[in-house]
Amino acid sequence: MNQVALIDLLFRLADDELLVGHRNSEWTGVAPIIEEDIAFSSMAQDEMGHALAYYTILHERLGQAPPDQLAFLREPHEFRNAALTALPRRDWSETIVRQFLYDAAEHVRLECYAQHPFEPLAHVARKIHGEEKYHFLHARTWMTRLAQTDESRQRMQVAIGILWPHALGMFETGQSEQDAPFDEASIMEAWLALITPILVEAGYQVPSSTAIYSRYAAPTPDRIELLAAMQKVYRIDPNAEW
């Protein structure tokens, strides 16, 4: 993989983790049960730590700006996150579906990248795969739990339909096509093989739509709003020492 493609890949990974971590943190204090307050706070911390690891590689190995500047001083159009990660907190069904679809993608992606020829990325993938495995287990448990009644299963099915095109955008080809098994088509195939039997067994229908929301499109209002809130304090005084 050439350096331009590698930088693009690491920005996609880092930006996805940073933004979904921020969205997870918004459940702190308002989750439906105390246990989920703790769970989503912990997952938010994990995801932001993973983003830091990717930004650190970009800075130390690929000549990009320091991690804090990459997170807090880039403009919305410079971020390469999947649209799924920036969607606002609306209700519990959409949050759980997003976590399930996102964490399943992370699960298969990290298994793949653990063998990546760029060793710094392979090392990080091996290191954080264990945390993401538990994130996926948490989301999978809730997907099954919320399929137990007609009302909750229907609400979850609606959420699946809404979020599906956003989720497919996670697998959009980057600036340079990668070789299998690292190309996005192969990773999406593994993702579908993982989630389809889980969804079917729980009684959900797997959408057939192939439409996607591109991560390279103009920044969505959700991304702009999220970054304005997330970057506000840092931008007050970027040179402050904490």
C-alpha positions in Angstrom: 0.0 0.0 0.0 1.4 3.4 -0.9 1.8 6.1 1.7 -1.2 8.2 0.5 -3.5 5.2 0.8 -2.1 4.3 4.2 -2.6 7.8 5.5 -6.2 7.8 4.2 -6.9 4.4 5.8 -5.6 5.5 9.2 -7.6 8.7 9.1 -10.7 6.7 8.4 -10.0 4.4 11.3 -9.2 7.2 13.7 -12.0 9.5 12.7 -14.6 6.7 13.0 -13.4 5.8 16.5 -13.2 9.4 17.7 -16.7 10.3 16.5 -18.5 7.2 17.6 -16.7 7.5 20.9 -18.0 11.0 21.4 -21.5 9.9 20.5 -21.3 7.0 23.0 -20.2 9.5 25.7 -23.5 11.3 25.3 -25.3 8.4 27.0 -23.5 9.1 30.2 -26.1 10.0 32.8 -29.1 9.4 30.6 -28.9 5.7 29.6 -32.0 3.6 30.4 -30.3 1.7 33.2 -27.3 2.5 35.4 -25.3 -0.5 34.0 -25.5 1.1 30.6 -24.4 4.4 31.8 -21.2 2.6 32.9 -21.0 0.5 29.8 -21.3 3.3 27.3 -18.9 5.6 29.3 -16.4 2.8 29.2 -16.8 2.1 25.5 -16.5 5.8 24.7 -13.2 5.8 26.6 -12.0 2.8 24.7 -12.9 4.2 21.3 -11.2 7.5 21.9 -8.1 5.6 23.1 -8.2 3.7 19.9 -8.5 7.0 17.9 -5.4 8.3 19.8 -3.4 5.2 18.8 -4.2 5.7 15.2 -3.5 9.5 15.3 -0.2 8.7 17.0 0.8 6.5 14.1 -0.1 9.2 11.7 2.0 11.7 13.6 5.0 9.6 14.6 5.3 7.4 11.5 3.7 9.3 8.6 4.5 12.9 9.3 1.0 14.2 10.2 0.2 16.8 12.9 0.2 15.8 16.6 -2.9 13.8 17.8 -4.7 16.7 19.6 -4.4 18.9 16.5 -5.7 16.2 14.3 -8.7 15.7 16.5 -9.5 19.3 17.5 -8.2 21.6 14.8 -9.2 20.0 11.5 -12.3 21.3 9.8 -15.4 19.2 9.2 -14.6 18.7 5.5 -11.2 17.2 6.5 -12.7 14.4 8.5 -13.1 11.0 6.8 -15.5 9.3 9.2 -18.3 7.1 8.1 -21.7 8.8 8.3 -22.9 6.1 10.7 -20.5 7.3 13.4 -21.7 10.9 13.5 -25.4 10.2 13.7 -26.9 12.0 16.8 -28.2 10.2 19.9 -31.9 9.8 19.2 -33.2 6.7 20.9 -32.0 3.5 22.4 -33.0 1.3 19.4 -30.9 3.3 17.0 -27.9 3.4 19.4 -27.9 -0.4 19.9 -28.3 -1.0 16.1 -25.4 1.4 15.4 -23.2 -0.3 18.0 -24.0 -3.7 16.6 -23.3 -2.8 13.0 -20.2 -0.8 13.8 -18.7 -3.2 16.3 -19.2 -6.1 14.0 -17.3 -4.2 11.4 -14.5 -3.4 13.8 -14.4 -7.1 14.9 -13.7 -8.4 11.4 -11.6 -5.4 10.3 -9.2 -5.8 13.3 -8.9 -9.5 12.7 -7.8 -8.7 9.2 -5.5 -5.8 10.0 -3.7 -7.9 12.7 -1.8 -9.3 9.7 -1.4 -6.0 7.9 2.1 -5.5 6.3 2.4 -2.1 8.0 3.5 -3.3 11.4 2.5 -0.3 13.5 -1.1 -0.8 12.3 -0.9 -4.6 12.8 0.4 -4.0 16.3 -2.5 -1.7 17.2 -5.1 -4.0 15.6 -3.8 -6.9 17.7 -3.8 -4.8 20.8 -7.3 -3.4 20.6 -9.1 -6.4 19.1 -9.9 -7.8 22.6 -11.7 -4.6 23.6 -13.7 -4.5 20.4 -14.6 -8.1 20.9 -16.4 -7.2 24.1 -18.0 -4.2 22.5 -19.5 -6.5 19.9 -20.7 -9.0 22.5 -22.4 -6.2 24.4 -24.3 -5.0 21.3 -25.1 -8.5 20.2 -26.7 -9.2 23.6 -28.9 -6.2 23.3 -29.9 -7.0 19.7 -31.2 -10.4 21.0 -32.7 -8.9 24.1 -34.7 -6.3 22.2 -36.1 -9.0 19.8 -38.1 -10.6 22.6 -41.3 -8.6 22.2 -43.2 -7.5 19.1 -43.0 -3.8 19.9 -39.3 -3.7 20.6 -38.4 -5.9 17.6 -40.4 -3.7 15.3 -38.6 -0.6 16.6 -35.3 -2.3 16.1 -36.2 -3.3 12.6 -37.1 0.3 11.7 -33.7 1.3 13.1 -31.9 -1.3 11.1 -33.5 0.0 7.9 -32.6 3.6 8.7 -29.0 2.9 9.6 -28.2 0.3 6.9 -27.1 2.8 4.2 -25.0 4.6 6.8 -23.4 1.3 7.8 -22.6 0.3 4.2 -20.6 3.5 3.9 -18.1 2.1 6.3 -16.8 -0.1 3.5 -16.5 2.5 0.8 -13.2 2.0 -1.2 -10.6 4.5 -0.1 -8.3 6.7 -2.1 -6.5 3.6 -3.4 -7.9 0.1 -3.8 -6.2 -2.4 -1.4 -5.2 -5.9 -2.1 -7.4 -8.7 -0.7 -7.9 -9.6 2.1 -7.4 -5.9 3.1 -9.8 -4.4 0.5 -13.1 -3.1 1.7 -15.2 -5.5 -0.4 -13.6 -8.5 1.4 -14.1 -6.9 4.8 -17.8 -6.1 4.0 -18.3 -9.7 2.9 -16.9 -11.0 6.2 -19.1 -8.5 8.1 -22.2 -9.7 6.3 -21.3 -13.3 7.1 -20.9 -12.4 10.7 -24.1 -10.3 11.3 -26.6 -12.0 8.9 -27.2 -15.2 10.9 -27.4 -13.2 14.2 -30.1 -10.9 12.7 -32.0 -13.8 11.2 -31.9 -15.9 14.3 -33.3 -13.0 16.3 -36.2 -12.5 13.9 -34.9 -9.4 12.1 -34.9 -8.9 8.3 -31.6 -8.1 6.6 -32.1 -5.1 4.3 -31.4 -5.6 0.6 -30.6 -1.9 -0.1 -27.1 -1.3 -1.5 -27.3 2.5 -1.2 -24.6 4.2 0.9 -23.8 7.4 2.6 -20.2 8.3 1.5 -17.6 9.3 4.0 -16.0 11.5 1.3 -19.1 13.5 0.6 -19.6 17.1 1.9 -19.8 17.1 5.7 -23.2 16.3 7.1 -24.9 18.6 9.5 -24.5 15.8 12.1 -20.7 15.9 11.6 -20.6 19.7 11.8 -22.6 19.8 15.0 -20.6 17.1 16.7 -17.3 18.6 15.9 -18.4 22.1 17.0 -19.2 20.7 20.4 -16.2 18.4 20.6 -13.6 20.9 19.6 -15.0 24.0 21.4 -12.8 23.9 24.5 -9.6 23.1 22.8 -10.1 25.9 20.3 -10.5 28.5 23.0 -6.8 28.2 23.7 -4.9 25.5 21.7 -1.7 26.3 23.5 -3.1 25.7 27.0 -1.5 23.1 29.2 -3.8 20.8 31.1 
